[in-house]
Amino acid sequence: MGLFDKVFGAKEVISDELSPAEAYAAIALGAIAADGYLSDEESHGVSFMLSRTQLFKNYSNDVLRRMFDKLLGILKRKGLGSLVDAAKKSLPYEMRESAFAVATDLIFADGMVTDDEQSFLNQLYEALEIKPEVALNIVQVMAIKNRS
């Protein structure tokens, strides 16, 4: 125990272990943070988008807020790669294509895809072990969906 721990008490260790729902949300959060910028509007948009999915339909706003606080903490402390790694460990295989589709939709939503976002999607489909042809189909559909 360090000197300051004796005075202020030991800091609580926040676990980076995620539930399947947190892992799904982490992928979505990673997508909007992939360009290096995360606005309040973007984080609220992710929360709204997820609240409309079957997985999160029974989550209260307070529960979603606490979940995003945890995920943002991991993102800020350890970076995007660590957040995605933690998500991959907890995300069930059957949810991976859906999580990739949501991430792709979020990236395409603003009408432009940066090099960083393209790189994120390339790394994400590989990390989630999604077949290249499935990933390509998802990207093509989301590109069509988000055309202006």
C-alpha positions as CSV (number, residue, x, y, z in Angstrom):
1,M,0.0,0.0,0.0
2,G,1.4,3.4,-1.0
3,L,1.7,6.5,1.1
4,F,-1.3,8.2,-0.4
5,D,-3.4,4.9,-0.2
6,K,-2.9,5.0,3.6
7,V,-4.3,8.6,3.7
8,F,-7.0,8.5,1.1
9,G,-7.7,4.7,1.0
10,A,-7.0,2.3,-1.8
11,K,-8.6,3.1,-5.1
12,E,-11.3,0.8,-6.3
13,V,-10.1,-1.3,-9.2
14,I,-12.6,-1.1,-12.1
15,S,-12.8,-4.4,-14.0
16,D,-12.5,-4.4,-17.7
17,E,-14.5,-7.6,-17.9
18,L,-17.7,-6.9,-19.8
19,S,-21.1,-8.5,-20.0
20,P,-22.3,-9.5,-23.5
21,A,-24.5,-6.3,-23.6
22,E,-21.6,-4.1,-22.5
23,A,-19.4,-5.8,-25.2
24,Y,-22.0,-5.0,-27.9
25,A,-22.2,-1.4,-26.7
26,A,-18.4,-1.2,-26.6
27,I,-18.2,-2.1,-30.3
28,A,-20.7,0.7,-31.1
29,L,-18.8,3.2,-28.9
30,G,-15.5,2.2,-30.5
31,A,-17.0,2.9,-33.9
32,I,-17.9,6.5,-33.1
33,A,-14.5,7.0,-31.4
34,A,-12.5,5.5,-34.3
35,D,-12.0,8.9,-35.9
36,G,-10.3,10.2,-32.7
37,Y,-13.2,12.5,-31.8
38,L,-16.2,11.6,-29.5
39,S,-18.8,14.3,-29.1
40,D,-21.6,14.3,-26.6
41,E,-24.0,14.2,-29.5
42,E,-22.4,11.0,-30.9
43,S,-22.5,9.3,-27.5
44,H,-26.2,10.2,-27.1
45,G,-26.8,8.9,-30.6
46,V,-25.3,5.6,-29.8
47,S,-27.3,5.3,-26.6
48,F,-30.5,6.1,-28.6
49,M,-29.6,3.6,-31.4
50,L,-28.9,0.8,-28.9
51,S,-32.0,1.5,-26.9
52,R,-34.1,0.6,-30.0
53,T,-32.5,-2.8,-30.3
54,Q,-33.9,-6.0,-28.9
55,L,-30.9,-6.5,-26.7
56,F,-31.3,-3.1,-24.9
57,K,-35.1,-2.6,-25.1
58,N,-35.6,-3.2,-21.3
59,Y,-32.6,-1.1,-20.2
60,S,-33.5,2.1,-18.4
61,N,-31.8,5.4,-19.4
62,D,-29.9,5.2,-16.0
63,V,-28.6,1.7,-16.7
64,L,-27.5,2.7,-20.2
65,R,-25.8,5.8,-18.8
66,R,-23.9,3.8,-16.2
67,M,-22.8,1.3,-18.8
68,F,-21.5,4.0,-21.1
69,D,-19.7,5.6,-18.2
70,K,-17.9,2.3,-17.6
71,L,-17.0,1.9,-21.3
72,L,-15.9,5.5,-21.6
73,G,-13.6,5.0,-18.6
74,I,-12.0,2.0,-20.3
75,L,-11.6,4.0,-23.5
76,K,-10.0,6.9,-21.8
77,R,-7.7,4.9,-19.5
78,K,-6.6,2.2,-21.9
79,G,-7.5,3.2,-25.4
80,L,-9.7,2.0,-28.3
81,G,-7.7,-1.2,-28.8
82,S,-8.2,-2.3,-25.2
83,L,-11.9,-1.5,-25.3
84,V,-12.4,-3.7,-28.5
85,D,-10.2,-6.5,-27.0
86,A,-12.3,-6.5,-23.9
87,A,-15.5,-6.6,-26.0
88,K,-14.2,-9.4,-28.2
89,K,-13.6,-11.6,-25.2
90,S,-17.2,-11.2,-23.9
91,L,-19.2,-10.9,-27.1
92,P,-20.9,-14.1,-28.0
93,Y,-20.2,-15.4,-31.5
94,E,-23.8,-15.1,-32.6
95,M,-23.8,-11.4,-31.8
96,R,-20.6,-10.5,-33.7
97,E,-22.1,-9.8,-37.1
98,S,-24.9,-7.7,-35.6
99,A,-22.3,-5.7,-33.6
100,F,-20.3,-5.2,-36.7
101,A,-23.4,-4.0,-38.6
102,V,-24.2,-1.4,-35.9
103,A,-20.6,-0.2,-35.9
104,T,-20.7,0.1,-39.7
105,D,-24.0,1.9,-39.6
106,L,-22.7,4.4,-37.0
107,I,-19.5,5.1,-39.1
108,F,-21.5,5.7,-42.3
109,A,-24.2,7.8,-40.6
110,D,-22.4,11.2,-41.0
111,G,-22.0,10.7,-44.7
112,M,-18.2,10.4,-44.8
113,V,-15.8,7.6,-43.8
114,T,-12.3,8.7,-42.7
115,D,-9.2,6.6,-43.1
116,D,-9.2,5.9,-39.4
117,E,-12.8,4.7,-39.5
118,Q,-12.0,2.4,-42.5
119,S,-9.0,1.0,-40.6
120,F,-11.2,0.4,-37.6
121,L,-13.8,-1.5,-39.6
122,N,-11.1,-3.6,-41.2
123,Q,-9.5,-4.5,-37.9
124,L,-12.9,-5.0,-36.3
125,Y,-14.2,-7.6,-38.8
126,E,-10.9,-9.5,-38.4
127,A,-10.9,-9.3,-34.6
128,L,-14.5,-10.5,-34.5
129,E,-13.7,-13.3,-36.9
130,I,-16.4,-12.3,-39.4
131,K,-16.0,-13.8,-42.9
132,P,-14.8,-11.2,-45.4
133,E,-17.7,-11.7,-47.7
134,V,-20.2,-11.2,-44.9
135,A,-18.3,-8.0,-43.7
136,L,-18.3,-6.7,-47.3
137,N,-22.1,-7.3,-47.6
138,I,-22.7,-5.5,-44.4
139,V,-20.5,-2.5,-45.5
140,Q,-22.3,-2.4,-48.9
141,V,-25.8,-2.4,-47.3
142,M,-24.9,0.3,-44.8
143,A,-23.4,2.4,-47.5
144,I,-26.7,2.2,-49.4
145,K,-28.7,2.8,-46.2
146,N,-26.8,6.0,-45.4
147,R,-26.7,7.6,-48.9
148,S,-27.9,11.2,-48.9
